[in-house]
């Protein structure tokens, strides 16, 4: 899937290039990675595989940990949008909406509850666990935005509300991609667990 500007194409693997991504709307060549702004995770490398413990394939699964560098001066708040870039729909499937993060270097610990969250694709205000058919690879794009003003959105806002509130106020942006493919082995592990005494 294409339709993205060159600066974003160069930063995303081909399978993650969905034209409806939040960063395609709110990011720009000027603000992408501005001042060295970068998002990473201690749980996976950029483009690497998401561990099943962050998906519906494991019990008690939680959101993965994330870390980011200091945004450029003038950033008062950070917002995070996580979307599944796999599929042909006009909008990618939304897995997490987070805002209210301080405009400074920071992190979210594994399973940590963020300050404010919006509704994911299922209408819940939490990390939407990837739940995939066996053998079908999906690309998850973690998009972090540094904003020049604090958002006044109420918790539980929808994706479109968050994107509209951020429009025109993004001073820096960055993205991190993780992929996940449910394997038959994962399903066999579940089956084995069912029969253990």
PyMOL CGO cylinders between C-alpha atoms (Angstrom):
from pymol import cmd
from pymol.cgo import CYLINDER

trace = [
    CYLINDER, 0.00, 0.00, 0.00, 1.36, 3.41, -0.93, 0.3, 1, 1, 1, 1, 1, 1,
    CYLINDER, 1.36, 3.41, -0.93, 0.17, 7.01, -1.10, 0.3, 1, 1, 1, 1, 1, 1,
    CYLINDER, 0.17, 7.01, -1.10, 2.61, 8.21, 1.56, 0.3, 1, 1, 1, 1, 1, 1,
    CYLINDER, 2.61, 8.21, 1.56, 5.13, 11.05, 1.15, 0.3, 1, 1, 1, 1, 1, 1,
    CYLINDER, 5.13, 11.05, 1.15, 8.73, 10.08, 0.41, 0.3, 1, 1, 1, 1, 1, 1,
    CYLINDER, 8.73, 10.08, 0.41, 10.02, 11.12, 3.85, 0.3, 1, 1, 1, 1, 1, 1,
    CYLINDER, 10.02, 11.12, 3.85, 7.63, 8.67, 5.51, 0.3, 1, 1, 1, 1, 1, 1,
    CYLINDER, 7.63, 8.67, 5.51, 8.10, 5.88, 2.95, 0.3, 1, 1, 1, 1, 1, 1,
    CYLINDER, 8.10, 5.88, 2.95, 11.82, 5.98, 3.73, 0.3, 1, 1, 1, 1, 1, 1,
    CYLINDER, 11.82, 5.98, 3.73, 11.11, 5.41, 7.43, 0.3, 1, 1, 1, 1, 1, 1,
    CYLINDER, 11.11, 5.41, 7.43, 8.57, 2.58, 7.22, 0.3, 1, 1, 1, 1, 1, 1,
    CYLINDER, 8.57, 2.58, 7.22, 8.92, -0.95, 5.85, 0.3, 1, 1, 1, 1, 1, 1,
    CYLINDER, 8.92, -0.95, 5.85, 6.78, -1.52, 2.72, 0.3, 1, 1, 1, 1, 1, 1,
    CYLINDER, 6.78, -1.52, 2.72, 4.20, -3.60, 4.59, 0.3, 1, 1, 1, 1, 1, 1,
    CYLINDER, 4.20, -3.60, 4.59, 3.61, -0.77, 7.09, 0.3, 1, 1, 1, 1, 1, 1,
    CYLINDER, 3.61, -0.77, 7.09, 2.95, 1.98, 4.55, 0.3, 1, 1, 1, 1, 1, 1,
    CYLINDER, 2.95, 1.98, 4.55, -0.76, 2.59, 5.12, 0.3, 1, 1, 1, 1, 1, 1,
    CYLINDER, -0.76, 2.59, 5.12, -1.89, 6.00, 3.80, 0.3, 1, 1, 1, 1, 1, 1,
    CYLINDER, -1.89, 6.00, 3.80, -4.37, 6.40, 6.66, 0.3, 1, 1, 1, 1, 1, 1,
    CYLINDER, -4.37, 6.40, 6.66, -1.77, 6.34, 9.44, 0.3, 1, 1, 1, 1, 1, 1,
    CYLINDER, -1.77, 6.34, 9.44, -2.00, 9.22, 11.91, 0.3, 1, 1, 1, 1, 1, 1,
    CYLINDER, -2.00, 9.22, 11.91, 1.59, 10.22, 11.13, 0.3, 1, 1, 1, 1, 1, 1,
    CYLINDER, 1.59, 10.22, 11.13, 0.74, 10.60, 7.43, 0.3, 1, 1, 1, 1, 1, 1,
    CYLINDER, 0.74, 10.60, 7.43, -1.79, 13.24, 8.45, 0.3, 1, 1, 1, 1, 1, 1,
    CYLINDER, -1.79, 13.24, 8.45, 0.03, 14.93, 11.33, 0.3, 1, 1, 1, 1, 1, 1,
    CYLINDER, 0.03, 14.93, 11.33, 3.71, 14.36, 10.60, 0.3, 1, 1, 1, 1, 1, 1,
    CYLINDER, 3.71, 14.36, 10.60, 5.86, 16.23, 8.11, 0.3, 1, 1, 1, 1, 1, 1,
    CYLINDER, 5.86, 16.23, 8.11, 9.35, 16.05, 6.70, 0.3, 1, 1, 1, 1, 1, 1,
    CYLINDER, 9.35, 16.05, 6.70, 10.21, 19.03, 8.91, 0.3, 1, 1, 1, 1, 1, 1,
    CYLINDER, 10.21, 19.03, 8.91, 8.91, 17.60, 12.20, 0.3, 1, 1, 1, 1, 1, 1,
    CYLINDER, 8.91, 17.60, 12.20, 9.68, 13.90, 11.73, 0.3, 1, 1, 1, 1, 1, 1,
    CYLINDER, 9.68, 13.90, 11.73, 12.58, 13.03, 14.05, 0.3, 1, 1, 1, 1, 1, 1,
    CYLINDER, 12.58, 13.03, 14.05, 13.14, 16.74, 14.69, 0.3, 1, 1, 1, 1, 1, 1,
    CYLINDER, 13.14, 16.74, 14.69, 15.91, 17.39, 17.20, 0.3, 1, 1, 1, 1, 1, 1,
    CYLINDER, 15.91, 17.39, 17.20, 16.70, 13.67, 17.35, 0.3, 1, 1, 1, 1, 1, 1,
    CYLINDER, 16.70, 13.67, 17.35, 13.23, 12.84, 18.71, 0.3, 1, 1, 1, 1, 1, 1,
    CYLINDER, 13.23, 12.84, 18.71, 13.03, 9.05, 18.74, 0.3, 1, 1, 1, 1, 1, 1,
    CYLINDER, 13.03, 9.05, 18.74, 10.80, 6.26, 20.04, 0.3, 1, 1, 1, 1, 1, 1,
    CYLINDER, 10.80, 6.26, 20.04, 12.22, 2.87, 21.02, 0.3, 1, 1, 1, 1, 1, 1,
    CYLINDER, 12.22, 2.87, 21.02, 11.23, -0.18, 23.06, 0.3, 1, 1, 1, 1, 1, 1,
    CYLINDER, 11.23, -0.18, 23.06, 13.35, -2.44, 25.29, 0.3, 1, 1, 1, 1, 1, 1,
    CYLINDER, 13.35, -2.44, 25.29, 11.02, -5.28, 24.22, 0.3, 1, 1, 1, 1, 1, 1,
    CYLINDER, 11.02, -5.28, 24.22, 11.59, -5.18, 20.43, 0.3, 1, 1, 1, 1, 1, 1,
    CYLINDER, 11.59, -5.18, 20.43, 13.83, -3.53, 17.86, 0.3, 1, 1, 1, 1, 1, 1,
    CYLINDER, 13.83, -3.53, 17.86, 12.48, -1.31, 15.11, 0.3, 1, 1, 1, 1, 1, 1,
    CYLINDER, 12.48, -1.31, 15.11, 10.79, -3.61, 12.59, 0.3, 1, 1, 1, 1, 1, 1,
    CYLINDER, 10.79, -3.61, 12.59, 11.25, -6.53, 14.97, 0.3, 1, 1, 1, 1, 1, 1,
    CYLINDER, 11.25, -6.53, 14.97, 8.79, -9.11, 16.21, 0.3, 1, 1, 1, 1, 1, 1,
    CYLINDER, 8.79, -9.11, 16.21, 6.30, -8.29, 18.97, 0.3, 1, 1, 1, 1, 1, 1,
    CYLINDER, 6.30, -8.29, 18.97, 6.46, -10.84, 21.78, 0.3, 1, 1, 1, 1, 1, 1,
    CYLINDER, 6.46, -10.84, 21.78, 3.27, -12.91, 22.25, 0.3, 1, 1, 1, 1, 1, 1,
    CYLINDER, 3.27, -12.91, 22.25, 3.06, -11.55, 25.83, 0.3, 1, 1, 1, 1, 1, 1,
    CYLINDER, 3.06, -11.55, 25.83, 1.79, -8.29, 24.30, 0.3, 1, 1, 1, 1, 1, 1,
    CYLINDER, 1.79, -8.29, 24.30, -0.92, -10.03, 22.24, 0.3, 1, 1, 1, 1, 1, 1,
    CYLINDER, -0.92, -10.03, 22.24, -4.10, -12.03, 22.71, 0.3, 1, 1, 1, 1, 1, 1,
    CYLINDER, -4.10, -12.03, 22.71, -2.02, -15.21, 22.38, 0.3, 1, 1, 1, 1, 1, 1,
    CYLINDER, -2.02, -15.21, 22.38, -1.04, -15.12, 26.05, 0.3, 1, 1, 1, 1, 1, 1,
    CYLINDER, -1.04, -15.12, 26.05, -3.03, -14.80, 29.24, 0.3, 1, 1, 1, 1, 1, 1,
    CYLINDER, -3.03, -14.80, 29.24, -2.49, -11.62, 31.24, 0.3, 1, 1, 1, 1, 1, 1,
    CYLINDER, -2.49, -11.62, 31.24, -0.99, -9.89, 28.20, 0.3, 1, 1, 1, 1, 1, 1,
    CYLINDER, -0.99, -9.89, 28.20, -0.20, -6.17, 28.54, 0.3, 1, 1, 1, 1, 1, 1,
    CYLINDER, -0.20, -6.17, 28.54, 0.99, -3.24, 26.44, 0.3, 1, 1, 1, 1, 1, 1,
    CYLINDER, 0.99, -3.24, 26.44, 4.70, -3.24, 25.55, 0.3, 1, 1, 1, 1, 1, 1,
    CYLINDER, 4.70, -3.24, 25.55, 7.17, -0.88, 27.22, 0.3, 1, 1, 1, 1, 1, 1,
    CYLINDER, 7.17, -0.88, 27.22, 8.22, 2.24, 25.32, 0.3, 1, 1, 1, 1, 1, 1,
    CYLINDER, 8.22, 2.24, 25.32, 10.95, 4.84, 25.76, 0.3, 1, 1, 1, 1, 1, 1,
    CYLINDER, 10.95, 4.84, 25.76, 11.53, 8.17, 24.03, 0.3, 1, 1, 1, 1, 1, 1,
    CYLINDER, 11.53, 8.17, 24.03, 14.17, 10.85, 23.84, 0.3, 1, 1, 1, 1, 1, 1,
    CYLINDER, 14.17, 10.85, 23.84, 13.57, 14.46, 24.79, 0.3, 1, 1, 1, 1, 1, 1,
    CYLINDER, 13.57, 14.46, 24.79, 11.37, 16.31, 22.27, 0.3, 1, 1, 1, 1, 1, 1,
    CYLINDER, 11.37, 16.31, 22.27, 12.45, 19.71, 20.91, 0.3, 1, 1, 1, 1, 1, 1,
    CYLINDER, 12.45, 19.71, 20.91, 12.02, 22.80, 23.12, 0.3, 1, 1, 1, 1, 1, 1,
    CYLINDER, 12.02, 22.80, 23.12, 8.45, 24.05, 23.19, 0.3, 1, 1, 1, 1, 1, 1,
    CYLINDER, 8.45, 24.05, 23.19, 6.86, 20.63, 23.49, 0.3, 1, 1, 1, 1, 1, 1,
    CYLINDER, 6.86, 20.63, 23.49, 4.36, 20.66, 26.36, 0.3, 1, 1, 1, 1, 1, 1,
    CYLINDER, 4.36, 20.66, 26.36, 2.72, 17.27, 25.91, 0.3, 1, 1, 1, 1, 1, 1,
    CYLINDER, 2.72, 17.27, 25.91, 3.21, 13.98, 24.07, 0.3, 1, 1, 1, 1, 1, 1,
    CYLINDER, 3.21, 13.98, 24.07, 0.56, 11.82, 22.44, 0.3, 1, 1, 1, 1, 1, 1,
    CYLINDER, 0.56, 11.82, 22.44, 0.86, 8.23, 21.22, 0.3, 1, 1, 1, 1, 1, 1,
    CYLINDER, 0.86, 8.23, 21.22, -1.17, 6.53, 18.49, 0.3, 1, 1, 1, 1, 1, 1,
    CYLINDER, -1.17, 6.53, 18.49, -0.66, 2.82, 17.73, 0.3, 1, 1, 1, 1, 1, 1,
    CYLINDER, -0.66, 2.82, 17.73, -2.22, 1.44, 14.56, 0.3, 1, 1, 1, 1, 1, 1,
    CYLINDER, -2.22, 1.44, 14.56, -2.23, -1.81, 12.61, 0.3, 1, 1, 1, 1, 1, 1,
    CYLINDER, -2.23, -1.81, 12.61, -1.04, -0.82, 9.15, 0.3, 1, 1, 1, 1, 1, 1,
    CYLINDER, -1.04, -0.82, 9.15, -2.04, -4.15, 7.59, 0.3, 1, 1, 1, 1, 1, 1,
    CYLINDER, -2.04, -4.15, 7.59, -5.27, -4.20, 5.59, 0.3, 1, 1, 1, 1, 1, 1,
    CYLINDER, -5.27, -4.20, 5.59, -7.11, -2.39, 2.84, 0.3, 1, 1, 1, 1, 1, 1,
    CYLINDER, -7.11, -2.39, 2.84, -9.51, -0.25, 4.86, 0.3, 1, 1, 1, 1, 1, 1,
    CYLINDER, -9.51, -0.25, 4.86, -9.26, 3.53, 4.54, 0.3, 1, 1, 1, 1, 1, 1,
    CYLINDER, -9.26, 3.53, 4.54, -8.22, 3.82, 8.19, 0.3, 1, 1, 1, 1, 1, 1,
    CYLINDER, -8.22, 3.82, 8.19, -5.81, 1.48, 9.98, 0.3, 1, 1, 1, 1, 1, 1,
    CYLINDER, -5.81, 1.48, 9.98, -7.14, -0.44, 12.97, 0.3, 1, 1, 1, 1, 1, 1,
    CYLINDER, -7.14, -0.44, 12.97, -6.49, 1.63, 16.11, 0.3, 1, 1, 1, 1, 1, 1,
    CYLINDER, -6.49, 1.63, 16.11, -4.88, -0.27, 19.00, 0.3, 1, 1, 1, 1, 1, 1,
    CYLINDER, -4.88, -0.27, 19.00, -4.00, 2.48, 21.46, 0.3, 1, 1, 1, 1, 1, 1,
    CYLINDER, -4.00, 2.48, 21.46, -4.60, 6.21, 21.95, 0.3, 1, 1, 1, 1, 1, 1,
    CYLINDER, -4.60, 6.21, 21.95, -2.58, 7.86, 24.72, 0.3, 1, 1, 1, 1, 1, 1,
    CYLINDER, -2.58, 7.86, 24.72, -2.05, 11.51, 25.63, 0.3, 1, 1, 1, 1, 1, 1,
    CYLINDER, -2.05, 11.51, 25.63, -1.22, 13.61, 28.66, 0.3, 1, 1, 1, 1, 1, 1,
    CYLINDER, -1.22, 13.61, 28.66, 2.40, 12.41, 28.65, 0.3, 1, 1, 1, 1, 1, 1,
    CYLINDER, 2.40, 12.41, 28.65, 4.85, 15.11, 29.83, 0.3, 1, 1, 1, 1, 1, 1,
    CYLINDER, 4.85, 15.11, 29.83, 6.74, 16.91, 27.05, 0.3, 1, 1, 1, 1, 1, 1,
    CYLINDER, 6.74, 16.91, 27.05, 10.12, 15.53, 28.08, 0.3, 1, 1, 1, 1, 1, 1,
    CYLINDER, 10.12, 15.53, 28.08, 12.25, 12.42, 27.86, 0.3, 1, 1, 1, 1, 1, 1,
    CYLINDER, 12.25, 12.42, 27.86, 10.35, 9.53, 29.36, 0.3, 1, 1, 1, 1, 1, 1,
    CYLINDER, 10.35, 9.53, 29.36, 8.91, 6.04, 29.15, 0.3, 1, 1, 1, 1, 1, 1,
    CYLINDER, 8.91, 6.04, 29.15, 5.89, 3.84, 29.66, 0.3, 1, 1, 1, 1, 1, 1,
    CYLINDER, 5.89, 3.84, 29.66, 6.66, 0.65, 31.56, 0.3, 1, 1, 1, 1, 1, 1,
    CYLINDER, 6.66, 0.65, 31.56, 5.32, -2.70, 30.45, 0.3, 1, 1, 1, 1, 1, 1,
    CYLINDER, 5.32, -2.70, 30.45, 1.61, -2.74, 31.29, 0.3, 1, 1, 1, 1, 1, 1,
    CYLINDER, 1.61, -2.74, 31.29, 1.67, 0.77, 32.79, 0.3, 1, 1, 1, 1, 1, 1,
    CYLINDER, 1.67, 0.77, 32.79, -1.61, 2.67, 32.73, 0.3, 1, 1, 1, 1, 1, 1,
    CYLINDER, -1.61, 2.67, 32.73, -1.04, 5.99, 30.88, 0.3, 1, 1, 1, 1, 1, 1,
    CYLINDER, -1.04, 5.99, 30.88, -2.39, 9.33, 32.15, 0.3, 1, 1, 1, 1, 1, 1,
    CYLINDER, -2.39, 9.33, 32.15, -5.14, 9.58, 29.53, 0.3, 1, 1, 1, 1, 1, 1,
    CYLINDER, -5.14, 9.58, 29.53, -6.39, 7.07, 26.97, 0.3, 1, 1, 1, 1, 1, 1,
    CYLINDER, -6.39, 7.07, 26.97, -8.95, 7.14, 24.18, 0.3, 1, 1, 1, 1, 1, 1,
    CYLINDER, -8.95, 7.14, 24.18, -11.09, 4.51, 22.54, 0.3, 1, 1, 1, 1, 1, 1,
    CYLINDER, -11.09, 4.51, 22.54, -9.42, 1.82, 20.45, 0.3, 1, 1, 1, 1, 1, 1,
    CYLINDER, -9.42, 1.82, 20.45, -11.06, 0.07, 17.47, 0.3, 1, 1, 1, 1, 1, 1,
    CYLINDER, -11.06, 0.07, 17.47, -13.27, -1.97, 19.83, 0.3, 1, 1, 1, 1, 1, 1,
    CYLINDER, -13.27, -1.97, 19.83, -14.35, 1.10, 21.82, 0.3, 1, 1, 1, 1, 1, 1,
    CYLINDER, -14.35, 1.10, 21.82, -12.23, 0.25, 24.88, 0.3, 1, 1, 1, 1, 1, 1,
    CYLINDER, -12.23, 0.25, 24.88, -9.77, 2.66, 26.52, 0.3, 1, 1, 1, 1, 1, 1,
    CYLINDER, -9.77, 2.66, 26.52, -6.84, 0.26, 26.76, 0.3, 1, 1, 1, 1, 1, 1,
    CYLINDER, -6.84, 0.26, 26.76, -4.17, -1.51, 24.70, 0.3, 1, 1, 1, 1, 1, 1,
    CYLINDER, -4.17, -1.51, 24.70, -6.05, -3.57, 22.11, 0.3, 1, 1, 1, 1, 1, 1,
    CYLINDER, -6.05, -3.57, 22.11, -4.30, -6.94, 22.11, 0.3, 1, 1, 1, 1, 1, 1,
    CYLINDER, -4.30, -6.94, 22.11, -3.38, -8.10, 18.59, 0.3, 1, 1, 1, 1, 1, 1,
    CYLINDER, -3.38, -8.10, 18.59, -5.58, -11.13, 17.84, 0.3, 1, 1, 1, 1, 1, 1,
    CYLINDER, -5.58, -11.13, 17.84, -4.68, -12.54, 14.44, 0.3, 1, 1, 1, 1, 1, 1,
    CYLINDER, -4.68, -12.54, 14.44, -5.40, -15.48, 12.17, 0.3, 1, 1, 1, 1, 1, 1,
    CYLINDER, -5.40, -15.48, 12.17, -2.55, -18.00, 12.13, 0.3, 1, 1, 1, 1, 1, 1,
    CYLINDER, -2.55, -18.00, 12.13, 0.33, -17.19, 9.78, 0.3, 1, 1, 1, 1, 1, 1,
    CYLINDER, 0.33, -17.19, 9.78, -0.89, -13.70, 8.82, 0.3, 1, 1, 1, 1, 1, 1,
    CYLINDER, -0.89, -13.70, 8.82, 1.81, -11.05, 9.46, 0.3, 1, 1, 1, 1, 1, 1,
    CYLINDER, 1.81, -11.05, 9.46, 0.66, -7.64, 10.69, 0.3, 1, 1, 1, 1, 1, 1,
    CYLINDER, 0.66, -7.64, 10.69, 2.60, -4.39, 11.11, 0.3, 1, 1, 1, 1, 1, 1,
    CYLINDER, 2.60, -4.39, 11.11, 1.99, -2.22, 14.17, 0.3, 1, 1, 1, 1, 1, 1,
    CYLINDER, 1.99, -2.22, 14.17, 3.08, 1.42, 13.89, 0.3, 1, 1, 1, 1, 1, 1,
    CYLINDER, 3.08, 1.42, 13.89, 3.75, 3.19, 17.21, 0.3, 1, 1, 1, 1, 1, 1,
    CYLINDER, 3.75, 3.19, 17.21, 3.53, 6.93, 16.44, 0.3, 1, 1, 1, 1, 1, 1,
    CYLINDER, 3.53, 6.93, 16.44, 4.61, 9.53, 18.99, 0.3, 1, 1, 1, 1, 1, 1,
    CYLINDER, 4.61, 9.53, 18.99, 3.78, 13.22, 18.63, 0.3, 1, 1, 1, 1, 1, 1,
    CYLINDER, 3.78, 13.22, 18.63, 5.23, 16.18, 20.56, 0.3, 1, 1, 1, 1, 1, 1,
    CYLINDER, 5.23, 16.18, 20.56, 2.67, 18.98, 20.90, 0.3, 1, 1, 1, 1, 1, 1,
    CYLINDER, 2.67, 18.98, 20.90, 3.09, 22.69, 21.51, 0.3, 1, 1, 1, 1, 1, 1,
    CYLINDER, 3.09, 22.69, 21.51, 0.08, 22.81, 23.84, 0.3, 1, 1, 1, 1, 1, 1,
    CYLINDER, 0.08, 22.81, 23.84, -1.62, 20.50, 26.32, 0.3, 1, 1, 1, 1, 1, 1,
    CYLINDER, -1.62, 20.50, 26.32, -4.74, 18.76, 25.02, 0.3, 1, 1, 1, 1, 1, 1,
    CYLINDER, -4.74, 18.76, 25.02, -8.08, 19.40, 26.73, 0.3, 1, 1, 1, 1, 1, 1,
    CYLINDER, -8.08, 19.40, 26.73, -9.67, 16.15, 25.54, 0.3, 1, 1, 1, 1, 1, 1,
    CYLINDER, -9.67, 16.15, 25.54, -11.60, 14.07, 28.03, 0.3, 1, 1, 1, 1, 1, 1,
    CYLINDER, -11.60, 14.07, 28.03, -10.49, 10.46, 28.54, 0.3, 1, 1, 1, 1, 1, 1,
    CYLINDER, -10.49, 10.46, 28.54, -12.35, 8.08, 26.24, 0.3, 1, 1, 1, 1, 1, 1,
    CYLINDER, -12.35, 8.08, 26.24, -12.08, 10.35, 23.18, 0.3, 1, 1, 1, 1, 1, 1,
    CYLINDER, -12.08, 10.35, 23.18, -12.14, 8.69, 19.77, 0.3, 1, 1, 1, 1, 1, 1,
    CYLINDER, -12.14, 8.69, 19.77, -9.25, 8.54, 17.30, 0.3, 1, 1, 1, 1, 1, 1,
    CYLINDER, -9.25, 8.54, 17.30, -10.70, 11.26, 15.09, 0.3, 1, 1, 1, 1, 1, 1,
    CYLINDER, -10.70, 11.26, 15.09, -11.18, 13.57, 18.09, 0.3, 1, 1, 1, 1, 1, 1,
    CYLINDER, -11.18, 13.57, 18.09, -7.55, 13.13, 19.12, 0.3, 1, 1, 1, 1, 1, 1,
    CYLINDER, -7.55, 13.13, 19.12, -6.18, 13.66, 15.62, 0.3, 1, 1, 1, 1, 1, 1,
    CYLINDER, -6.18, 13.66, 15.62, -8.32, 16.76, 15.12, 0.3, 1, 1, 1, 1, 1, 1,
    CYLINDER, -8.32, 16.76, 15.12, -7.15, 18.20, 18.46, 0.3, 1, 1, 1, 1, 1, 1,
    CYLINDER, -7.15, 18.20, 18.46, -3.49, 17.65, 17.50, 0.3, 1, 1, 1, 1, 1, 1,
    CYLINDER, -3.49, 17.65, 17.50, -3.81, 19.11, 14.00, 0.3, 1, 1, 1, 1, 1, 1,
    CYLINDER, -3.81, 19.11, 14.00, -1.55, 22.15, 13.57, 0.3, 1, 1, 1, 1, 1, 1,
    CYLINDER, -1.55, 22.15, 13.57, 0.13, 21.69, 16.96, 0.3, 1, 1, 1, 1, 1, 1,
    CYLINDER, 0.13, 21.69, 16.96, 2.72, 18.96, 16.26, 0.3, 1, 1, 1, 1, 1, 1,
    CYLINDER, 2.72, 18.96, 16.26, 6.30, 20.18, 16.75, 0.3, 1, 1, 1, 1, 1, 1,
    CYLINDER, 6.30, 20.18, 16.75, 7.95, 16.77, 16.36, 0.3, 1, 1, 1, 1, 1, 1,
    CYLINDER, 7.95, 16.77, 16.36, 6.95, 13.23, 15.45, 0.3, 1, 1, 1, 1, 1, 1,
    CYLINDER, 6.95, 13.23, 15.45, 8.53, 9.80, 15.29, 0.3, 1, 1, 1, 1, 1, 1,
    CYLINDER, 8.53, 9.80, 15.29, 7.49, 6.23, 14.58, 0.3, 1, 1, 1, 1, 1, 1,
    CYLINDER, 7.49, 6.23, 14.58, 8.48, 2.71, 15.61, 0.3, 1, 1, 1, 1, 1, 1,
    CYLINDER, 8.48, 2.71, 15.61, 7.27, -0.42, 13.82, 0.3, 1, 1, 1, 1, 1, 1,
    CYLINDER, 7.27, -0.42, 13.82, 6.75, -3.90, 15.27, 0.3, 1, 1, 1, 1, 1, 1,
    CYLINDER, 6.75, -3.90, 15.27, 5.45, -6.92, 13.41, 0.3, 1, 1, 1, 1, 1, 1,
    CYLINDER, 5.45, -6.92, 13.41, 3.57, -9.91, 14.69, 0.3, 1, 1, 1, 1, 1, 1,
    CYLINDER, 3.57, -9.91, 14.69, 2.56, -13.24, 13.20, 0.3, 1, 1, 1, 1, 1, 1,
    CYLINDER, 2.56, -13.24, 13.20, 0.63, -15.80, 15.21, 0.3, 1, 1, 1, 1, 1, 1,
    CYLINDER, 0.63, -15.80, 15.21, 2.30, -19.15, 14.78, 0.3, 1, 1, 1, 1, 1, 1,
    CYLINDER, 2.30, -19.15, 14.78, 0.76, -22.60, 15.00, 0.3, 1, 1, 1, 1, 1, 1,
    CYLINDER, 0.76, -22.60, 15.00, 3.20, -23.25, 17.85, 0.3, 1, 1, 1, 1, 1, 1,
    CYLINDER, 3.20, -23.25, 17.85, 1.47, -20.56, 19.93, 0.3, 1, 1, 1, 1, 1, 1,
    CYLINDER, 1.47, -20.56, 19.93, -1.87, -22.30, 19.47, 0.3, 1, 1, 1, 1, 1, 1,
    CYLINDER, -1.87, -22.30, 19.47, -0.35, -25.69, 20.29, 0.3, 1, 1, 1, 1, 1, 1,
    CYLINDER, -0.35, -25.69, 20.29, 1.07, -24.23, 23.51, 0.3, 1, 1, 1, 1, 1, 1,
    CYLINDER, 1.07, -24.23, 23.51, -2.44, -23.19, 24.52, 0.3, 1, 1, 1, 1, 1, 1,
    CYLINDER, -2.44, -23.19, 24.52, -3.77, -26.66, 23.69, 0.3, 1, 1, 1, 1, 1, 1,
    CYLINDER, -3.77, -26.66, 23.69, -1.01, -28.33, 25.73, 0.3, 1, 1, 1, 1, 1, 1,
    CYLINDER, -1.01, -28.33, 25.73, -1.78, -26.09, 28.71, 0.3, 1, 1, 1, 1, 1, 1,
    CYLINDER, -1.78, -26.09, 28.71, -5.42, -27.15, 28.65, 0.3, 1, 1, 1, 1, 1, 1,
    CYLINDER, -5.42, -27.15, 28.65, -4.51, -30.77, 29.24, 0.3, 1, 1, 1, 1, 1, 1,
    CYLINDER, -4.51, -30.77, 29.24, -1.88, -30.32, 31.93, 0.3, 1, 1, 1, 1, 1, 1,
    CYLINDER, -1.88, -30.32, 31.93, -2.91, -31.52, 35.41, 0.3, 1, 1, 1, 1, 1, 1,
]
cmd.load_cgo(trace, "trace")
